[in-house]
Amino acid sequence: MIDTRPVVLTDAQWSALEKNADDCVIRDFNDIEAVLVSAQETLGHLADDNPLYCPALAELAVWDSGPEDNADLMMTLNIPGLRLATEMIQIRDFRVANSTPGAPVVRVVIGELLTYRNRLLHDLVVLACTHPNLGSLATYAEHLGLSAADLAEHVRESASRTAAKINDAGLREQVAHLVRNYRHANVRYLIDQHVAAARTAASDPTTPA
């Protein structure tokens, strides 16, 4: 199963990357590739239980647009059975931090590449959910960060006598049950409404923690 959740580095991971930043600046494609390779070597080749481990970096690769045009590059995301690619990215987008060489440059490069990675996977999930497929809808719910508790009330409303068994079985069984009772489009609406309400509550300072 592909993990489509967004990747955001922790403070500890950024600190590990910045130790190797030195006087890093971005002049051309080779500098961007060097920053990515360094990040992969620092965070991508660790034990699974190491808190600094970031396997998502190992899935990324950058490609030069060619020797005659050093203004663009492309990033690819290599996941099991699939390769996703961005549109052309202008190298000048990575030069914004050059006024302060070193750590800020590393943050811009890796931060931008991870942002592109997160967008590619988000678009993949949204595309998959345009088809009334049960597996893709459950993946969509997981991608948005829902847990089994988030759909528990909807399951109780649709089948109170079997709700406890279904809720105990987890998010995917809940989605399967709701689709059987409410249809695919309605369950997609329930998921989106729950996420929207949660985001509104999180941004409201008056909402109790």
SEBAKOL-790264 format. One record per residue: chain; x negated, y, z negated of N, C-alpha, C in turn. Coordinates in pm, whole numbers, plus 32768, in hexadecimal, padded with zeros to 4 digits. Layout:
BEGIN
A_X_Y_Z_X_Y_Z_X_Y_Z
...
// end
This chain:
BEGIN
A_7FAC_7F88_8000_8000_8000_8000_7FA8_807D_8000
A_7FCB_80DE_8054_7F7E_815A_805E_7FA5_81B8_7FEE
A_7F42_81ED_7FA9_7F5B_824F_7F40_7F64_82D8_7F81
A_7FDD_830F_7F88_7FF3_838F_7FCD_7FF6_8406_7F6E
A_7FDB_83F0_7EF0_7FE2_845E_7E90_7F73_84C5_7EAB
A_7F8F_8546_7E95_7F29_85AC_7EAA_7EB2_8597_7E4E
A_7E3C_85B7_7E7F_7DC1_85AD_7E2F_7D93_8638_7E09
A_7D81_864E_7D89_7D4A_86CB_7D54_7CD9_86A7_7CF5
A_7C63_86DB_7D0C_7BF1_86B6_7CB9_7BFD_86F3_7C2E
A_7BC8_86AB_7BCB_7BC6_86DB_7B42_7B4F_873A_7B2E
A_7B4F_8780_7ABE_7ADF_87DA_7A9E_7A5C_878B_7A97
A_7A63_8713_7A5E_79EA_86C0_7A52_79B5_8698_7ADB
A_7A0E_8679_7B37_79E3_8654_7BBE_79A5_86CC_7C07
A_79E2_8741_7BF7_79A8_87B9_7C35_791D_87D4_7BFC
A_790E_87C5_7B79_788C_87DD_7B3A_7822_8780_7B72
A_7847_8702_7B89_77E9_86A1_7BC0_77BE_86C9_7C4D
A_781A_86FB_7C9C_77F8_8727_7D23_77A1_87A3_7D23
A_77BC_87FD_7CC8_7774_887C_7CC5_76E3_886F_7C98
A_76C3_87FF_7C56_7638_87EA_7C2C_75DA_87E0_7CA3
A_760F_87B6_7D14_75BD_87A5_7D8C_75D0_8817_7DF1
A_7613_8882_7DC5_7636_88EC_7E23_75BF_8942_7E4A
A_7566_895F_7DEC_74F2_89B5_7E04_751C_8A36_7E49
A_74DC_8A58_7EB8_74FC_8AD3_7F01_754B_8AB5_7F80
A_75AA_8A5C_7F74_75F7_8A2E_7FE8_7640_8AA0_802D
A_7635_8AA6_80B2_7682_8B03_8105_76B2_8AB6_8180
A_7719_8AEB_81C0_774F_8AAC_8238_772B_8B00_82B2
A_76D7_8AC7_8306_76B2_8B0A_8383_76F2_8AC6_83FC
A_76F6_8A41_83F8_772C_89F8_846A_7767_8973_843A
A_778C_891F_8499_77CB_889F_847A_7775_8848_8420
A_76F3_8846_8439_7699_87EF_83EC_769E_880F_8357
A_76AF_888E_8335_76B6_88B4_82A8_7736_887E_8267
A_77A4_8884_82B0_7823_884F_827C_7819_87B8_8269
A_77E1_8774_82CB_77D2_86E2_82C1_7777_86BE_824B
A_770E_870C_8236_76B1_86EF_81C8_76F6_86FD_8141
A_774D_8762_8132_7796_8774_80B4_77F3_86FD_809C
A_7838_86D0_8105_7893_865E_80F6_7845_85DF_80D3
A_77D9_85C4_8118_778A_854D_80FD_7754_854D_806E
A_7725_85C2_8041_76F4_85CE_7FB8_7763_85B1_7F53
A_77DB_85E4_7F6E_784C_85CC_7F15_7871_8538_7F13
A_786D_84F8_7F87_788C_8469_7F8E_7826_8417_7F41
A_77A7_843D_7F49_773F_83F4_7F00_774B_840A_7E6A
A_7778_8481_7E43_7782_84A2_7DB4_77FC_8464_7D72
A_786F_8466_7DB5_78EC_843A_7D77_7929_83BC_7DB5
A_78F9_8395_7E2A_793A_8327_7E71_78FC_829F_7E5F
A_7889_8299_7E1F_7843_8218_7E0F_782E_81F9_7D7B
A_789B_8202_7D30_7898_81E9_7CA0_78F4_8175_7C7E
A_78E9_8144_7C04_7943_80D9_7BD6_79D2_810E_7BD0
A_7A31_80B6_7BE7_7ABE_80DE_7BE9_7AEA_811F_7B67
A_7AB0_80F5_7AF8_7ADA_812B_7A76_7A8D_81A8_7A4E
A_7A34_81D7_7AA4_79EB_8253_7A87_7A48_82C9_7A9E
A_7A59_8323_7A3D_7AB6_8395_7A4E_7A8F_83F3_7ABF
A_7A12_83EC_7AEF_79E8_8442_7B5D_7A06_8405_7BE5
A_7A2C_8388_7BE7_7A41_8340_7C65_7AB2_837E_7CB7
A_7A98_8399_7D38_7AFD_83D2_7D91_7AF7_8388_7E18
A_7B40_831A_7E26_7B3C_82CB_7EA1_7B71_8316_7F1B
A_7BC3_837B_7F05_7BFD_83C6_7F75_7B92_8409_7FCA
A_7B23_8431_7F8C_7AB9_8473_7FD8_7A7B_8415_803E
A_7A73_8395_801C_7A37_8334_8078_7A8D_831F_80F5
A_7B0B_8347_80EF_7B66_8335_8161_7B59_83A5_81C7
A_7B0E_840E_81A6_7B06_8484_81FC_7A8A_8481_8256
A_7A99_84B7_82CE_7A29_84C8_832A_7A42_8547_837B
A_79D6_858E_839D_79E1_8605_83F0_7998_85EF_8473
A_79CA_862F_84DC_7996_861A_8563_797F_86A0_85A6
A_7909_86AF_85E2_78E9_872A_862A_7938_872F_86AB
A_7960_87A9_86D4_79AC_87B7_8750_7955_87A8_87CB
A_78D1_87A8_87BA_7878_8796_882C_7808_87FB_882B
A_7799_87DE_886E_7724_8836_886C_773A_88BE_88AC
A_779D_88C8_8904_77B3_8947_8948_780D_89A5_88F9
A_784E_8973_8893_78A9_89C6_8845_789D_89A0_87B2
A_7857_89F2_8768_783F_89D4_86DB_789F_8A1F_8680
A_7913_8A44_86B7_7972_8A94_866A_79DF_8A40_862A
A_79EC_89C2_8653_7A59_8970_8622_7A27_88E7_85F5
A_7A77_88A8_859F_7A5F_881E_8578_7AE4_87DA_8563
A_7AE2_8757_8555_7B5A_8708_8538_7B3D_86AF_84C1
A_7BA1_869C_846D_7B94_8640_83FC_7BEF_85C9_8413
A_7BBC_8552_83F6_7C0F_84DA_83FD_7C1C_849C_8372
A_7C8B_845A_835E_7CA8_8413_82E1_7CB9_8380_8305
A_7C5F_832D_82D3_7C5E_829F_82F4_7C96_824E_8280
A_7D0F_8219_8294_7D51_81C9_822E_7D70_8140_826A
A_7D8B_80DB_8219_7D9D_8052_824E_7E02_804D_82C0
A_7DD2_8024_8334_7E28_8012_83A8_7E4F_8091_83F0
A_7E15_8103_83CA_7E42_8181_8405_7DD5_81EB_83FC
A_7DCA_823C_8466_7D72_82B0_8463_7DC4_832B_8488
A_7DC2_838F_8431_7E09_840D_8449_7DA2_8479_8466
A_7DC8_84DA_84B9_7D6B_8544_84DF_7DAF_85CC_84D7
A_7D63_862F_84AE_7D95_86B8_84AD_7D8C_86F3_853A
A_7DC8_8766_854C_7DAD_87B6_85C2_7D22_87F5_85AF
A_7CF3_883C_8613_7C71_887C_8609_7C70_88E3_8596
A_7C06_88E0_8547_7BF4_893C_84D6_7B80_8999_84F7
A_7B93_8A1A_84E2_7B28_8A79_84FF_7AC1_8A78_848E
A_7A44_8A6D_84B5_79D8_8A69_8453_79D3_8AEA_8401
A_79FB_8B58_843C_79F6_8BD6_83F2_7A4F_8BD2_8375
A_7AB4_8B78_8373_7B09_8B6B_82FD_7ABA_8B3D_8283
A_7A48_8AFA_829C_79F6_8AC7_822E_7989_8B29_8204
A_797A_8B96_824D_790E_8BF4_8231_7937_8C62_81CF
A_79B2_8C5E_819D_79E5_8CCC_814B_799A_8CDA_80C7
A_795C_8C6D_8098_7917_8C72_8016_7882_8C8B_8024
A_7850_8CA4_809E_77C0_8CB4_80B1_7785_8D2B_8068
A_77DA_8D8B_8042_77A6_8DFF_7FFA_776F_8DD8_7F71
A_779C_8D63_7F3E_7768_8D2D_7EC0_773B_8C9E_7ED9
A_76C1_8C8A_7F09_7691_8C03_7F2C_7694_8BA4_7EB5
A_7699_8B25_7ED3_7694_8ABF_7E6C_771B_8A84_7E4D
A_773F_8A7D_7DCC_77B8_8A3A_7D9E_7837_8A6D_7DE1
A_784A_8AF2_7DF1_78C6_8B21_7E32_78D7_8AE9_7EBF
A_7869_8AD9_7F07_7870_8AA4_7F8E_789E_8A13_7F8C
A_7868_89C5_7F30_7890_8938_7F23_7925_892F_7F03
A_7955_8985_7EAC_79E3_8982_7E88_7A3C_89A2_7EFF
A_7A12_8A02_7F50_7A61_8A26_7FC6_7A66_89B1_8029
A_79F2_8977_8048_79ED_890D_80AB_7A3D_8892_807E
A_7A20_8860_8008_7A64_87E7_7FD8_7AF8_8804_7FBD
A_7B13_8879_7F85_7B9F_889D_7F6C_7BF1_88A3_7FEB
A_7BB7_88DE_8055_7BFE_88E6_80D5_7C13_885B_8112
A_7BAC_8809_810F_7BB8_8784_8149_7C21_872F_8100
A_7C24_8739_807B_7C89_86EF_8030_7D15_8725_8049
A_7D20_87A9_8060_7DA1_87E4_8082_7DD3_87AC_8106
A_7D7A_87A3_8168_7DA0_8767_81E9_7DC7_86D5_81D7
A_7D7D_868E_8183_7D9C_8601_8168_7E27_85F4_812C
A_7E47_8647_80C9_7ECA_8641_8088_7F3B_8661_80EA
A_7F24_86C2_8143_7F8A_86E7_81A4_7FA4_8676_8207
A_7F39_8634_8234_7F49_85C5_8292_7FA0_8556_8257
A_7F86_8534_81DA_7FD3_84C9_819B_8062_84F5_817D
A_8074_8572_8157_80FC_85A5_8140_814C_859E_81C2
A_8110_85CA_8230_8155_85C5_82B1_8174_8536_82DA
A_811A_84DA_82BA_8130_844D_82DA_81A9_8418_828E
A_81B2_8439_820F_8223_840A_81BE_82A6_8446_81F0
A_82A7_84C7_820E_8321_8507_8240_834B_84C9_82C5
A_82EA_84AE_831C_8309_8470_839D_8345_83E5_8389
A_830A_8399_832E_833D_8312_8315_83CC_8314_82E2
A_83EE_837E_8299_8473_8386_825D_84DD_83BB_82BC
A_84B8_83D8_8338_851D_83FA_839B_8564_837D_83CC
A_852F_8308_83A9_856C_828A_83CF_85AD_824C_8353
A_8627_8218_8362_866E_81DF_82EF_8632_815B_82C3
A_85BB_8160_828E_8574_80E8_8263_8563_80EC_81CC
A_858B_8082_818A_8589_8080_80F8_84FD_8095_80BF
A_8499_8051_80F9_8411_805B_80C5_83DC_80E9_80CF
A_83F9_812D_8141_83C5_81B4_8153_8408_8215_80F2
A_8487_81FF_80D2_84CC_8258_8075_8495_8248_7FE8
A_8478_81CD_7FC1_843B_81B8_7F3E_83B0_81F7_7F39
A_8364_81EB_7FA7_82E1_822B_7FAE_82EE_82C2_7FA4
A_8355_82F8_7FE3_836E_8389_7FDE_8386_83B5_7F4E
A_83D5_836A_7F05_83F0_838C_7E79_8370_8387_7E26
A_831F_8320_7E3E_82A1_8313_7DF4_8242_8385_7E18
A_8240_83AA_7E99_81E9_8417_7EC8_820A_849A_7E82
A_828B_84B0_7E66_82B5_852C_7E26_82A6_8526_7D8E
A_8275_84B7_7D5A_8258_84AD_7CCC_82CA_847C_7C75
A_8333_8445_7CB1_83A1_8413_7C61_837A_8393_7C1A
A_83B8_837B_7BA9_83A6_82FF_7B5F_842E_82BD_7B50
A_842F_8246_7B18_84AE_81FE_7B08_8510_824C_7AB1
A_84DD_8296_7A4F_8535_82E2_79F6_8581_834F_7A40
A_8549_8383_7AAC_8587_83F2_7AF4_8609_83CB_7B3A
A_8615_834D_7B63_868D_8320_7BA9_86EA_82CD_7B51
A_86C6_82C3_7AD3_8712_826B_7A7A_87A5_8293_7A70
A_87C1_8314_7A66_884B_8341_7A55_889F_8322_7AD1
A_8862_8335_7B48_88AB_8316_7BC4_88CC_8281_7BCC
A_8870_8230_7B9F_888A_819F_7BA0_88F8_817B_7B3E
A_88F7_81BB_7AC9_8960_81A0_7A65_89EA_81C2_7A9D
A_89F1_8232_7AE6_8A71_825C_7B1F_8AA3_81FA_7B89
A_8A48_81C1_7BD5_8A73_816C_7C44_8A91_80DC_7C1B
A_8A57_80AE_7BB0_8A6F_8023_7B85_8A4B_8015_7AF2
A_8AA3_803D_7A9E_8A84_8042_7A0F_8A66_7FB8_79D4
A_8AA7_7F50_7A05_8A94_7ECC_79C9_8A0C_7E90_79E8
A_89D3_7EB7_7A5A_8950_7E7E_7A7E_88E0_7EE6_7A74
A_8902_7F5D_7A3E_88A1_7FCB_7A3D_8824_7FA9_79EE
A_8832_7F6D_797C_87BE_7F52_7929_875B_7EF7_7971
A_878D_7E90_79B2_8735_7E33_79FA_86EF_7E79_7A6E
A_8739_7ECB_7AB7_86FF_7F12_7B2A_8698_7F78_7AFD
A_86B9_7FC5_7A97_865C_802C_7A66_85DC_7FEF_7A2E
A_85EA_7F7C_79ED_8574_7F38_79B8_851A_7F04_7A27
A_8553_7EEC_7A9C_8506_7EB7_7B0C_84B0_7F1F_7B50
A_84C8_7FA1_7B36_8470_800A_7B6B_84AD_805A_7BDC
A_845E_80BA_7C0C_848C_811C_7C6F_84BA_80DD_7CF1
A_846F_807E_7D27_8494_8044_7DA8_8519_7FF8_7DA1
A_8531_7FB1_7D35_85B1_7F6B_7D27_8622_7FD0_7D18
A_8608_8040_7CD4_866D_80A9_7CC8_8691_80E3_7D50
A_862A_8101_7DA1_8643_8137_7E28_8693_80D3_7E7B
A_8671_8054_7E73_86BA_7FED_7EBE_874C_7FE9_7E95
A_8765_7FF0_7E13_87EF_7FED_7DE1_883B_8069_7E0E
A_87FD_80DE_7E03_8842_8159_7E29_8862_815C_7EBE
A_8807_8129_7F11_8820_8125_7FA1_8898_80CA_7FC0
A_88A0_805A_7F79_8910_7FFE_7F8F_8996_8040_7F6D
A_8993_809E_7F0D_8A0F_80DB_7EDF_8A2B_8165_7F1B
A_89C0_81B2_7F36_89D3_823D_7F61_89A7_825A_7FF0
A_8965_81FC_8030_892B_820C_80B6_88A8_825B_80B0
A_8856_8244_8116_87CD_8279_811C_87C9_8312_8110
A_8819_8357_8161_8814_83EA_8164_883A_8425_80DD
A_889D_83EA_809A_88C7_841E_8018_885C_840A_7FAD
A_8816_8399_7FB4_87AC_8380_7F52_8738_83E0_7F6A
A_8717_83FA_7FE8_86B0_845E_8009_86D6_84E4_7FCC
A_8756_8509_7FD3_8785_8588_7F9A_8775_8587_7F02
A_8796_8519_7EC1_8788_8510_7E2F_86F6_8523_7E06
A_869A_84E3_7E50_860B_84EE_7E31_85DD_857F_7E3F
A_8602_85BF_7EAE_85D9_864A_7EC6_8613_86A9_7E5D
A_8692_8691_7E36_86D2_86E6_7DD0_868C_86D8_7D4A
A_8667_865D_7D27_8624_8647_7CA6_859C_868D_7CA3
A_854F_8682_7D11_84CC_86C2_7D17_84DA_8759_7D10
A_853C_8791_7D58_8551_8822_7D58_8575_8854_7CCC
A_85CA_880A_7C86_85F1_8832_7BFF_857A_882A_7BA0
A_8528_87C3_7BB0_84B3_87B4_7B58_844F_8825_7B6F
A_843A_884C_7BEC_83DD_88B8_7C0B_8410_893D_7BD5
A_8494_8954_7BDE_84CE_89CF_7BA9_84BD_89D6_7B13
A_84D5_8967_7AD1_84C6_8963_7A3F_8434_8979_7A15
A_83D6_8941_7A62_8348_894E_7A41_8318_89DE_7A50
A_8356_8A2A_7AAB_832B_8AB3_7AC3_8372_8B19_7A6C
A_83D8_8AE9_7A1E_8425_8B43_79C9_83E8_8B44_793E
A_83AF_8BB6_7911_836E_8BBA_788C_83CE_8BA7_7819
A_8450_8BB6_7832_84B2_8BA5_77C6_84DE_8B16_77B5
A_84B4_8AC0_7812_84DB_8A34_7809_848B_89EE_779A
A_84CE_89AB_773C_8486_8966_76CF_8428_88FD_7708
A_83B2_88F0_76CA_834E_888F_76F8_8380_8802_76DB
// end
